[in-house]
Amino acid sequence: MMREEQKPEGGTQDDRQFQGRTILTKYEITPDTYQRQFRYLKIESGGTPQELYVRLKDLFSKWVKPEKSTLKEITETIILEQFLRMVHPELEAIIL
């Protein structure tokens, strides 16, 4: 029998979100982390194009957070990303 002060296994959604934020903070996982993963992602051996698409979509959402960004912010992010892919790596370090 479960006592009143005990939480069901897994806790509440708020508890899980707090735990997730704590882990991201502890390991310094930021939008920049997801941006780098998005930029340098490669097809895994034996991976399908569909799996690659899903992984890219997930990384993009974690990096750009479209639900919290305006269209203008997303546009600037994508243009800057393409620009950085095209410039010389030494210039990229100066720009960032």
Beta strands, then each sheet from edge to edge (+ up, - down):
end
